[in-house]
Amino acid sequence: MSARKVEALLAGTKTAEILPVTKANRKSGKTPYLPGDVILVKEAFRYEGDRICWQADADSFDLCNCRWHAATLLPSAACRLGLRITGVKRKRMSQLTVEDGISCGFGDCLVDGLETANPLAALLLDWKLSRFSDYRRENDPEVWVLNFTVERGDWDVGLRR
């Protein structure tokens, strides 16, 4: 997860995430997550001795002068945040609202330093720039809207409760 999104999680301004409905989801009719599931937040990090430092917590000096490891390389046991799923909805991109944009952490209308007209426009721009760019808004793809609470803690393997 990007440092910007982690900052929004820590500030309490991000309480939802949008994911594409995949072909497998459509075929099976199953949701990828159920209320009560926990998704571990993987974020960019670096080691300082035996301690982990998080890019989202770094100041601008640290960002310029240190080597950061990609979020995908963070071991699950080292994750500091978990997202406890509280609700799952299936929508079309065209059904997303300004409220969805706000709950996804775009209340400031910014995406990669670009200012947008409103939180929904920011959410859609982020989607277009993200790894999900194959799911074009013009095609009006189906998406999962995952609502969650943010939890801090040590995580083990058994996350589905």
N, C-alpha and C positions, 0 to 999 in steps of 0.2 A: 504494500500500500504506500502511496506517495507520502512524503513528509507533510504536505499540506493537508491531506485527509487525516493523517494521524493527529495533527494539531487540532483539527476540527473535532475528532473523537475525544481528545483530552479536554477540550473546552466545552464539550457537551452540545455542540451545534450540529453534529452529524449523528443521526439516529436511524438512518436507512441507507440501503445500497440497492442499486439496480443491476440485475444480471440478465443476460439473454436467456430466453427459453430455447434450449437446444433441440435438435432433431430427436435425440434420445428422450428428452422430457416430453415432447409432443407425442411420441410413439407410446411411451409407457403411461403417460398421464400423471406421473408422479412429480412432486415438488422436490427440488434439490435439498431443501432443508425443512425441518419441522420445528414448531415452537418448542423451546427447551434446548435445541441443539446449540453448540458453541462453535463459532468459527474463530480460529486463531488469527491474530493480526500479525502479518509478517511485514517488517519495515527495515529500511536501510540501517546499517549498523557498522560499528567498528569495535575492535578490541583495544582496551587500554589495560595491559597486563592481564589479569584474570577477570576484569570487569567489562561489561558490554556498555557502549555508549550509543545513543539513538540519534539519528540524523535530525529527527523532528525536534530534539531538545538542544541542538547545537546552535551556537551563535555564528555570525557570518565569518569570523576568523577561522573557526573550526571547519566550516564548509569548504573554505578555499585551500586549507593547508593539510588536510588529512585524506587518507584513502578510505573510502566507504565501500562496504560490501553490499551487493544487491540484496533486496528484501527476500528474494527467493532462496538465498543461501542461509537464512536464519534458521537454526534448528528449532523445531516445534517446542522443545522443552525450554527454550530461551525466550519465548514470546512473553511479553509483559501484559498484553491486552487480549481479551476475548470478547467476541460479540455474541451475546445470548439472544437467540432469535425469539421474538415475541409475536411476530405475525408474518405471514407470507401471502401476497396477493399476486394474481396474474393479470396483467394489463397489456394493452397495445401502447406503443410509444406515443401515439396521438392522444391517449387518454391521460398521460402524465400531466400534473398540474404544477402551478407555482409552489404549492405546499410541498409537493414531492421534491422540488428543487431545493427548498429550504431544508427539509429533513435530510437531504443527501449532503448537506453542508455548504450549499452555495448561496446562503443568505446575503453574502457580500457581493454577489454577481461577478466574481472574478474566476478566471480559468487561466492558469499559466501566465498571470500578469495582465491578461486581456480583460477589459471591463465589458460586460454584456448588459442587455436591456433589463433583464430580470433573472431571478433564480432559475426559472425553467430554461431560459435560453442558455444559462451557464451550464446546467446539467446536460443539455443536448449537445453543446459544444464539447464538453468534457467527454461525452460518449463518443462523439465523432473522432476525437483525437486519441481515444483509448484503444486498448487491444481489441475492443468490440466493434471497431470501425467497419467490419464486414457486415454488421447488422445495421444497415443504413436506415435512417429515419424515413426516407422516401418510400421504403418498402413496408413501413409501419410494422416492424417486427413485434412479436410478443416478448414481454419481459417479466421477470419476477421482481417485485418490490419487497425487499426484506426489511422489516422493522426489527430493531434490536435495542438492548441496553448494553452499555460498555462495562466490562468487569475487569478488574486488575487481579493478577494472581499468578501463582505457579500452576502450570497446566500439566496434566498427565495424558496418557493415551486415550482413556475412556471419556470422551467428551459428549456423547449422546446420552441424555438422561431421560 
